[in-house]
Amino acid sequence: MWKLLQNISKNLTLAIPAMMLAGFIFGTFKDAAFLKTLIIPFTFLMVYPMMVTLNIQKVFEGGDVKAQILTQLINFGVVPFLAYYAGLIFFKDQPYMALGLLLAGLVPTSGMTISWTGFAKGNLAAAVKMTVIGLTIGSIATPVYVRMLMGTSIEIDMVSIFKQIVIIVFIPMAAGYLTRRHFVKKHGEKGFKASVAPKFPPLSTLGVIGIVFIAMALKARAIASDPGMLGYILIPLVIIYGFNFAFSSLVGKWLLPRGDAIALVYGSVMRNLSIALAIAINAFGKQGASAALVVAVAYIIQVQSAAWYVKLTDKIFGPVTPDAEQPSKTKPAKQAKPAPDDRKESPKSMVADIKKILFATDITPTAKYAARYACAIGNKFDAKVWAIHVVPDLLAEYSTGAGVAIKDGGKPEEFNREAIESAEKILEERIKTTSEEVVREISFCPLSKDRIMVKTGDPVEEITRAAAQGDFDLIIMGTHGNQGIDDILLGSTAQGVIHASKIPVLVARPA
């Protein structure tokens, strides 16, 4: 079941149309009125998981001020009015369809803003803040915009809409915040991001497809009597998204650096359709199904257009660097493979025969202390020493911080290229300096800049994996011992490696 939900999350462009078709078939042959009782449960299932992984504190971080201001000006000064006037033109006599267009343009931004910004090699930190700020402002401003723009066309109960937004957004947000605090306290921030946060987005997807099914089932007979309705809905949506991509691209290209410009595009184009869908179907009674249908169709346009835009990013903004798509000059992963004759320990021997040592470093000053042990033990046993450093997966961290988890299917090294190259340079310099210092006391230090591995991901997982795959005899690493109550004796990474590794681990703590 869990794998099925994960696959659905990764294939919304197929899942949404499939559920629309299923809802249409069901609603055509069955009375779908009873499905209204499922709207609130599916709404909560859709919104709450997203709020658990949303890091609200991101809104208070500084930086990217210009990009943030421009994004929100587009989000609330351009897109809603574009959607409103498109509704006047295309749905003049169908006000609730026009309402659907307006809702689809009112609440920025979805968690996929971070994902697509990462795929296009944009500024992930800026995208996270745009997501949190846009969602918060949009939830508060939506009733005001609906009343101001649609009040003459449909009956607007401001109190009812505010009440629904409190139920749909702010109660799940508060519950999500408390849930996040509980799991972070229990597992730590790293543990939460690695093992807890990825479980929530698929649950949100289940809520989305459930609401889409209900909305389609409730409108099925109306669509059956007018089959061209869906095609007609697509036209204004294509115009709105096309204009939004073009306008935000021009603004970003003229006024912002490349990374911020890409974040601005996805921070304004990617609307939070889950919230829009929930408002449509909860706040406007039976007629809300018409608005929800428009929002459901918007899902298809939004995801498809976002994917295509990634392919055009370099043509619009230029590449990240001239060699951005070239592989790293060093290829440490291949060096980790053991030579066939590296292991010469006799099964009957009671003496440890150490031929390969993996020195795990976080390239902080305290790691130099552990490096001395790597050199000394390597010299004593005439062993070769590899150095490994793990760069955090920025895309995964930022994504889980804003409501969506990116765990599989991507290439983390592409999103972290700058950090990887920086770590390689620092490691080369540190190894050179350490080796020179050690050689003053002993004849040889087996640390070499030719045996460097820089990985991306979770440090515990990458270190233990490299040690096992490289057939190492010993892991040497340092520790700070200042990560919290649970890590008084050992740092969290060292503690994790000791528990996970089947290879002996030597932990060197500075005096």
C-alpha positions in Angstrom: 0.0 0.0 0.0 2.8 2.4 1.0 4.7 1.8 -2.2 1.5 2.3 -4.2 1.0 5.7 -2.6 4.6 6.7 -3.3 4.2 5.7 -7.0 1.0 7.7 -7.2 2.8 10.8 -5.7 5.5 10.5 -8.4 2.9 10.2 -11.2 0.2 12.7 -10.4 -0.1 13.6 -14.1 -1.5 10.1 -14.7 -3.1 9.6 -11.3 -5.3 12.8 -11.4 -6.8 12.0 -14.9 -7.3 8.4 -13.9 -9.3 9.4 -10.8 -11.2 12.0 -12.8 -12.3 9.2 -15.2 -13.1 6.9 -12.3 -15.2 9.6 -10.6 -17.0 10.4 -13.9 -17.9 6.7 -14.5 -19.0 6.3 -10.9 -21.1 9.5 -10.8 -22.7 8.8 -14.2 -24.2 5.4 -13.0 -24.5 6.0 -9.3 -26.0 8.8 -7.1 -22.8 10.4 -5.7 -24.5 12.6 -3.1 -23.5 10.4 -0.2 -19.8 11.1 -1.1 -20.2 14.6 0.5 -19.8 13.0 3.9 -16.3 12.0 3.0 -15.2 15.5 2.0 -14.0 16.7 5.4 -12.0 13.5 6.2 -10.3 13.6 2.8 -9.6 17.3 3.2 -7.9 16.7 6.5 -6.0 13.8 5.0 -4.9 16.1 2.1 -3.8 19.1 4.2 -2.5 17.8 7.5 0.4 15.7 6.2 1.7 18.7 4.2 1.6 20.8 7.4 3.7 18.2 9.3 6.6 18.5 7.0 6.2 22.3 6.6 8.9 24.1 8.5 7.1 27.3 9.5 10.4 28.8 11.0 11.7 29.3 7.4 9.5 32.3 7.1 11.6 34.2 9.6 14.9 33.5 7.9 16.5 36.5 6.2 18.0 36.9 2.7 16.6 36.9 -0.8 14.5 39.9 0.1 14.1 41.2 -3.4 13.1 37.8 -4.8 10.6 37.3 -2.0 9.0 40.7 -2.5 8.8 40.3 -6.3 7.3 36.8 -6.0 4.5 37.9 -3.6 3.7 41.0 -5.8 3.2 38.6 -8.7 1.3 36.1 -6.5 -1.2 38.7 -5.1 -1.0 41.6 -7.5 -1.0 39.9 -10.9 -2.1 36.2 -10.9 -5.5 36.6 -9.1 -6.6 39.4 -11.3 -5.5 37.5 -14.4 -7.5 34.5 -13.2 -10.5 36.7 -12.4 -10.6 38.4 -15.9 -10.1 35.0 -17.6 -13.2 33.8 -15.7 -15.2 36.8 -16.8 -14.4 36.0 -20.5 -14.7 32.3 -20.5 -17.3 31.6 -17.8 -19.5 34.7 -18.0 -22.6 32.7 -17.3 -21.0 30.1 -15.1 -19.9 32.0 -12.0 -18.8 29.0 -10.0 -16.5 27.9 -12.9 -15.1 31.4 -12.8 -14.7 31.0 -9.0 -12.7 27.8 -9.7 -10.2 29.8 -11.9 -9.9 32.4 -9.2 -9.2 29.9 -6.4 -6.6 28.2 -8.6 -4.8 31.5 -8.8 -5.2 32.6 -5.2 -3.2 30.4 -3.0 0.6 30.1 -3.7 2.6 27.9 -3.6 2.7 24.1 -3.5 5.4 22.0 -2.0 6.4 21.1 -5.6 7.8 24.6 -5.9 10.9 23.4 -4.1 11.1 20.2 -6.1 11.0 21.9 -9.5 13.3 24.7 -8.4 15.8 22.0 -7.4 15.4 20.2 -10.8 16.1 23.5 -12.6 19.1 24.3 -10.3 17.5 27.3 -8.7 17.8 28.8 -5.2 16.2 26.2 -3.0 16.4 28.3 0.2 14.5 31.1 -1.5 11.9 28.6 -2.8 11.3 27.3 0.7 10.6 30.8 2.1 8.3 31.6 -0.9 6.3 28.5 -0.2 5.8 29.2 3.5 5.1 32.9 3.0 2.8 32.4 0.1 0.7 29.8 1.8 0.3 31.9 4.9 -0.6 35.1 3.2 -2.8 33.3 0.6 -4.8 31.6 3.3 -5.6 34.9 5.0 -6.2 36.9 1.8 -8.4 34.4 -0.1 -11.7 35.3 1.5 -11.0 39.0 0.9 -10.1 38.5 -2.8 -13.2 36.2 -3.3 -15.5 38.7 -1.8 -13.9 41.7 -3.6 -13.9 40.1 -7.1 -16.8 37.6 -7.0 -19.2 39.2 -4.6 -21.5 40.6 -7.3 -21.7 37.3 -9.1 -22.2 34.8 -6.3 -23.3 34.9 -2.7 -20.3 35.2 -0.5 -20.4 34.4 3.2 -17.1 35.8 4.5 -17.6 34.4 7.9 -18.2 30.9 6.5 -15.2 31.1 4.2 -12.9 32.3 7.1 -14.3 29.5 9.2 -13.6 26.9 6.5 -10.0 28.2 6.0 -9.4 27.9 9.8 -10.7 24.3 9.6 -8.9 23.5 6.3 -5.6 25.4 6.8 -4.9 26.7 10.3 -6.1 23.8 12.5 -4.1 21.3 10.4 -1.1 23.7 10.4 -1.2 23.9 14.2 -1.7 20.1 14.5 1.1 19.6 12.0 3.4 21.9 13.9 2.8 20.0 17.1 3.3 16.7 15.4 6.6 17.9 13.9 7.8 19.1 17.3 7.0 15.7 18.8 8.9 13.7 16.2 11.9 16.1 16.1 12.1 15.9 19.9 11.9 12.1 19.7 14.2 11.5 16.7 16.2 14.7 16.3 16.0 16.9 13.2 18.1 14.6 11.1 16.1 11.5 12.2 12.8 13.3 11.5 13.9 14.3 7.9 15.4 10.9 7.2 12.8 8.5 8.6 9.6 10.3 9.5 9.0 13.2 7.1 9.0 11.1 3.9 6.0 9.1 5.2 3.6 12.1 5.1 3.5 13.4 1.5 2.0 10.1 0.1 -0.8 10.4 2.7 -1.5 13.9 1.4 -1.6 12.5 -2.2 -4.3 10.0 -1.1 -6.4 13.0 0.1 -5.9 14.8 -3.2 -7.0 12.0 -5.4 -9.9 11.3 -3.1 -11.2 14.9 -3.3 -10.7 14.8 -7.1 -12.7 11.6 -7.4 -15.5 13.2 -5.3 -15.5 16.5 -7.2 -15.7 14.6 -10.5 -18.4 12.2 -9.3 -20.6 15.1 -8.2 -20.3 16.8 -11.6 -20.4 13.6 -13.7 -24.0 13.9 -15.0 -23.6 17.6 -15.9 -20.4 16.7 -17.8 -22.2 13.8 -19.6 -24.8 16.3 -20.8 -22.1 18.7 -22.1 -18.9 16.7 -23.0 -17.1 19.7 -24.3 -17.0 21.2 -20.8 -13.6 19.8 -19.9 -12.0 20.9 -23.1 -13.4 24.4 -22.6 -12.0 24.5 -19.0 -8.5 23.8 -20.4 -8.4 26.9 -22.6 -8.3 29.6 -19.9 -6.0 27.5 -17.7 -3.5 27.2 -20.6 -3.6 30.9 -21.1 -3.2 31.7 -17.3 -0.2 29.3 -16.9 1.4 30.4 -20.2 1.2 34.1 -19.2 2.4 33.4 -15.7 5.5 31.5 -16.9 6.3 34.2 -19.5 5.8 37.2 -17.2 7.6 35.7 -14.2 10.5 34.6 -16.4 10.9 38.2 -17.8 10.8 39.7 -14.3 13.3 37.2 -13.0 15.7 37.6 -15.9 15.7 41.4 -15.7 15.8 41.9 -12.0 17.3 38.8 -10.3 20.3 36.5 -10.4 19.7 33.1 -12.1 19.0 31.0 -9.0 16.6 33.6 -7.5 14.9 34.1 -10.8 14.1 30.3 -11.2 12.8 30.3 -7.6 10.6 33.3 -8.5 9.1 31.5 -11.5 8.2 28.3 -9.6 7.2 30.4 -6.5 4.6 32.2 -8.6 3.4 29.6 -11.1 3.1 26.6 -8.8 -0.2 27.3 -6.9 -1.3 25.3 -3.9 -4.2 23.5 -5.7 -4.7 21.2 -2.7 -5.8 24.2 -0.6 -7.8 25.6 -3.5 -9.6 22.3 -4.0 -10.4 22.0 -0.3 -11.8 25.6 -0.2 -13.9 25.0 -3.3 -15.6 21.9 -2.2 -16.0 22.8 1.5 -17.0 26.5 1.5 -19.5 26.7 -1.4 -21.9 23.8 -0.9 -23.2 21.9 -3.9 -22.1 24.6 -6.3 -18.6 24.2 -5.1 -18.2 21.1 -7.2 -18.1 23.2 -10.3 -15.2 25.2 -8.9 -13.5 22.1 -7.7 -13.7 20.6 -11.2 -11.7 23.6 -12.6 -9.1 23.2 -9.9 -8.8 19.4 -10.6 -8.1 20.1 -14.3 -5.5 22.7 -13.2 -3.5 19.9 -11.6 -2.8 18.4 -15.0 -1.7 21.7 -16.6 0.5 22.7 -13.6 2.6 19.6 -13.4 3.0 19.1 -17.1 4.0 22.8 -17.7 6.4 22.7 -14.7 8.2 19.7 -16.2 8.6 21.3 -19.6 9.9 24.5 -18.1 12.8 22.7 -16.5 14.0 21.7 -20.0 13.9 25.3 -21.1 15.5 26.8 -18.1 19.1 26.9 -19.4 17.9 28.5 -22.7 16.1 31.2 -20.8 18.5 32.0 -17.9 21.7 30.4 -19.2 23.6 27.5 -17.6 24.7 27.5 -14.0 28.4 27.5 -15.0 30.1 26.7 -18.3 30.9 23.2 -17.0 27.7 22.7 -14.9 26.8 19.5 -16.6 30.3 18.0 -16.6 31.1 15.3 -14.1 33.3 16.1 -11.2 37.0 16.1 -12.0 37.6 13.6 -9.2 35.8 10.3 -9.2 36.2 9.1 -5.6 33.4 6.6 -5.9 35.5 4.4 -8.1 38.5 4.6 -5.8 36.4 3.0 -3.1 36.4 -0.3 -4.9 38.9 -2.7 -3.3 41.7 -4.3 -5.1 41.4 -8.1 -5.1 44.6 -8.6 -3.0 43.9 -5.9 -0.5 42.6 -8.4 2.1 45.2 -10.8 3.3 44.0 -11.6 6.7 44.1 -15.3 7.5 40.8 -16.7 8.8 42.7 -18.4 11.6 44.7 -15.4 12.6 43.9 -13.8 16.0 45.7 -10.6 15.0 43.9 -7.8 13.2 45.4 -7.2 9.8 44.5 -3.6 8.9 45.1 -2.9 5.2 42.4 -0.4 4.4 41.2 2.5 6.7 38.3 4.8 6.0 38.7 8.2 7.7 35.4 9.9 8.0 35.7 13.7 8.4 33.2 16.6 8.6 36.1 18.9 7.6 35.8 20.9 10.8 39.0 21.8 12.8 38.2 19.1 15.4 38.4 16.4 12.7 42.2 17.0 12.5 42.5 15.2 15.8 41.0 12.0 14.3 43.2 12.5 11.2 46.3 12.0 13.3 45.0 8.6 14.4 44.3 7.7 10.7 47.9 8.6 9.8 49.5 6.9 12.8 47.5 3.6 12.6 47.9 3.6 8.8 51.7 4.0 9.2 51.9 1.3 11.9 50.0 -1.3 9.8 51.3 -0.1 6.4 47.7 0.5 5.4 46.1 2.7 2.8 43.8 5.5 4.1 40.8 6.9 2.3 39.1 10.1 3.4 35.3 10.4 3.1 33.1 13.5 3.6 29.4 13.5 3.3 27.6 16.6 1.9 24.0 17.0 3.1 21.5 16.6 0.3 20.2 20.2 0.1 17.3 19.3 -2.2 16.0 16.7 0.2 16.4 18.9 3.2 14.8 21.9 1.7 12.0 19.8 0.2 11.0 18.1 3.5 11.2 21.5 5.1 8.5 22.8 2.9 6.0 20.0 2.7 7.4 17.5 0.1 10.0 14.8 0.4 12.4 14.0 -2.4 14.0 10.7 -1.6 14.3 8.7 -4.8 14.5 9.1 -8.5 16.8 12.2 -8.6 20.6 12.7 -8.8 21.6 14.5 -5.6 25.0 15.3 -6.9 23.6 17.5 -9.6 21.8 19.7 -7.0 24.8 19.8 -4.7 27.6 20.2 -7.2 28.9 23.4 -5.8 29.0 22.0 -2.2 30.7 18.8 -3.4 33.5 20.7 -5.3 34.0 23.0 -2.4 34.4 20.0 0.0 36.9 18.3 -2.3 39.1 21.4 -2.4 38.9 21.8 1.4 39.7 18.1 1.9 42.7 18.3 -0.4 44.2 21.3 1.4 43.5 19.7 4.9 45.0 16.4 3.9 48.1 18.2 2.6 48.5 20.2 5.7 47.9 17.3 8.1 50.2 15.0 6.2 53.0 17.6 6.4 52.5 18.0 10.1 52.4 14.3 10.8 55.5 13.5 8.7 57.5 15.7 11.0 57.0 13.1 13.7 56.7 9.9 11.7 58.3 8.9 8.4 55.1 8.5 6.4 51.4 9.5 6.5 49.2 7.3 4.3 46.6 10.1 3.9 46.5 11.1 0.2 44.6 13.7 -1.8 44.3 10.9 -4.5 42.0 8.9 -2.1 39.2 11.2 -1.4 35.5 10.4 -1.5 32.8 13.0 -1.3 29.3 11.7 -1.1 25.8 13.3 -0.9 23.1 12.2 1.5 22.8 11.0 5.1 26.3 10.8 6.7 25.6 7.6 8.7 24.2 5.8 5.6 26.9 6.9 3.2 29.8 6.2 5.6 28.6 2.7 6.5 27.8 1.9 2.8 31.2 3.1 1.6 33.0 1.1 4.3 31.1 -2.1 3.4 31.3 -1.7 -0.3 35.0 -0.8 -0.1 35.9 -3.8 2.1 37.5 -1.6 4.7 39.1 -3.0 7.9 38.6 0.0 10.1 36.6 3.3 10.3 38.2 6.2 12.0 36.2 9.4 12.8 36.0 12.3 15.2 33.2 13.5 17.3 32.1 16.8 18.8 29.9 15.4 21.5 27.8 18.5 21.7 24.6 17.6 19.8 22.3 17.2 22.8 21.4 15.0 25.7 21.4 11.8 23.7 24.8 12.5 22.3 26.8 13.6 25.4 29.2 10.8 25.0 29.3 10.6 21.2 28.3 12.8 18.3 25.1 11.8 16.5 26.9 10.8 13.4 29.6 8.8 15.2 26.9 7.2 17.3 24.9 6.2 14.2 27.9 4.7 12.5 28.8 2.6 15.6 25.3 1.2 15.7 25.0 0.6 11.9 28.5 -0.6 11.0 29.6 -4.2 10.9 33.2 -2.9 10.6 35.2 -1.8 13.7 34.9 1.9 14.4 37.5 4.0 16.2 36.1 7.3 17.6 38.7 10.0 18.4 37.4 12.8 20.6 39.5 15.9 21.1 41.1 16.4 24.6 
